[in-house]
Amino acid sequence: MPRSDLLLMIISRVSALLSAAVVLVILGFLFREATPALLEIGLSRFFTDRSWHPLSGNFNLKPMIVATLVTSLGAVAIAGPLGIASGLFVHFYAPPALATWHRRIVELLAGIPSVVFGLWGLVVLAPIIANLGGSGQNLLTATVVLGLMVLPTVAVLSDNAVAAAPREAIHGAAALGMSRWAIVWEIVLPESRSGIAAGVILALTRALGETMAVLMLAGNVVEMPTSLLSPGRTLNANIALELGYASTSHRSVLFVSGLILMLVVSVIVIVISRRGRPIR
Amino acid sequence: MKLIHPALYTTVLVISLAGCSGSPSSEVSVEADGNLSGKLTLTGSSTVAPLVTEIARRFEERHPKARIDVQTGGSGKGIADARMGVADIGMASRALKSDETDLTAHQIAADGVGLIVHSSNPIEELTAEQVNSIYTNQTQNWKDVGGDESEIIVVHKAEGRATLDVFLNHFSIDNTTVKADVIVGENEHGIKTVVGTENAIGYVSIGTAEADIAADVPIRLLSLGGVEASTATVASGEFPMSRPLSLITTDSPSPLAMEFIRFCQSTEVHDLVRSQYFVPVTSEPNAAQ
C-alpha cells in the first residue's frame, strides 16, 4: 500500500472512531449523571408516578414522552409530503428560473434560527390558534411550527434524491409516451425512495431534538394530552426549562429525562432505518 | 505585600480612593487596598448575573488589577458553589432558606413579582384568596372575580424558578395543586403569552413588566392588597411580593470579595441597577440579613 493511502486510511479510521466515540461519551455522561436518581428512585417510578413535580417527589415522564412523539411525528407528517412535493416540483413541474428561486428560498428557511420561529409562533400563530380555545400554546401550534422548521431538510434531500434517479429510465419512459405524472409516480419516486427516507429520518431526528421553539409554543404543562389542542411539554423542553434552576437530586432526575429522550430517538432511528434498508 | 513597589502601591491607593469618593466605605478600601488585585469567581442566579456583570465591568475599570468572572447556573448552584468554595461569591435571586444559615447574604438589589393581565381586561385588583382560587382551578371564569364572561387562562412558571418560589410562598399555594394552562420560563415568555391571550393571567418581575408597559406592550400590573405594583412601591418596601437579589458568601470572604460586595451595594452602581429594571437598596453594609 502506498504511503499516502496508509496515511489517509489511518486518518479516516481515527476520525470514524472519534465520531462514534462522541456519542458513547455523551451516553456515558448521561448515565453517570442520571445514576443517583435511578438508584434512589428506580426506573419504574418515572412511568407510574402521579405527576411531574420533582420538588415534591413526583416524577412521571410519560406525558412528556407522548408529547415528544406527537410533536415530532406530527411535524414530519406536515413536512414530509410538502418536502417531497417540493423536490418533485423543482425537477418536473417548475420552469428553470422558478426552480432556482424556489431552491434558494427553501434553503433560506433552513437558516432561520429556532428562536425566531418560536417568537413568530408565539406572537403570530398562537393568538390565531387561540381562537380554537385555550391559550394558543399547545401541541398543534408547536407541531405546525416544528413542521416548517424541518421542511427544508426533507425538501433538500428529496431534491437530491430525485436528481439521482436514473436519467435513462426517465427518458425511456418519456419515449414510450408515459405521462409526466406516471413517470414521477412509477419511476422517480420508487428509485429515490431511500434518499427521501433518509431525508425524513433526518427531519424526524431534528424535530425530536428541537427545543427552543417547542418550549415557547407547546404550553409546557405536564399532563397526558387529550387532543392536539392540549398543552404539552417535550422531554427537551423539560430539561431547558428546569436544568438551570435544578440542584442535586432534581438535576439528576432531569438527566434521566435526557436519557429517556436518547432512548426514544434511538428506538425510532433503528426501527425506521431497518425498514428503509431493503430498498438499496 | 512587602514586594509591592511603593510607587505602584500609591497608584493603586489613589485609583481606589478616586473610585470610592463619596462612598461611605472608602475607609475600608484603604485598608484592603493592598489586596485589590486578584481574581474573583461568581456563579448563580441568571436574574442577578447580567447586573453583576455590568457592575464587575465598572469595578475592573477602577481596579485594573482585579479580574471578575461571572457565570450563571441558577440560584441553587450559586449557593452550593459559595458553600463548597468553588466560587468566591454566589448569586441568588431568593432569600436564603432555613438550612442555609451557614452562609451570609449581602443584598444588592430587590425585585418585585407582580401579577399581569392583558390591558383589555377590566380587572384592576385581586385579593389573595382570589389569586389562590384562580391558580388552584376553583375559579375558572373571569366573571366570578368581577370581570368579563371568559375562561381564565392560567400562566405559571416552571418548577425550580425563583419567581415561582416567591409567588407560591406569598399566596401559600402548594405547587402540586396548581392547574396551569401554560407554563413559561423567562419573564418575557410570560409577558408575550399574556399579550397573545386576552383572558390570561400571569406573574413576572415587576421591573421587566414596567419596562414593557413603557414600550406600549398591552399588559397591566395588578395591585396587590391595595398596593400598586411598581418598582417605586418595591423600593419603599410597601409592595408585599418581592425578593432580594443577593451575593452569597461564607462567613469569611476574602478582602477583594468584601470590597466587591461593598461596591455592589454602594450608590455608585444605582444607575446600573435601574437600567436592569431592578430596585436599588440602600448602601448600608449588609442590608440583607
Interface residues (C-beta under 8 A of the other chain):
Chain A: S51 H53 P54 L55 S56 N58 L119 L122 V123 A126 P127 A130 G134 S135 G136 Q137 L215 M216 G219 N220 V221 V222 P231 R233 A240 L241 E242 G244 Y245 A246 S247 T248 H250
Chain B: S46 T72 G73 G74 S75 G76 K77 A80 I153 V155 A158 E159 G160 R161 A162 D174 N175 T176 A180 D181 V182 I183 V184 G185 H189 K192 T193 V195 G196 T197 A200
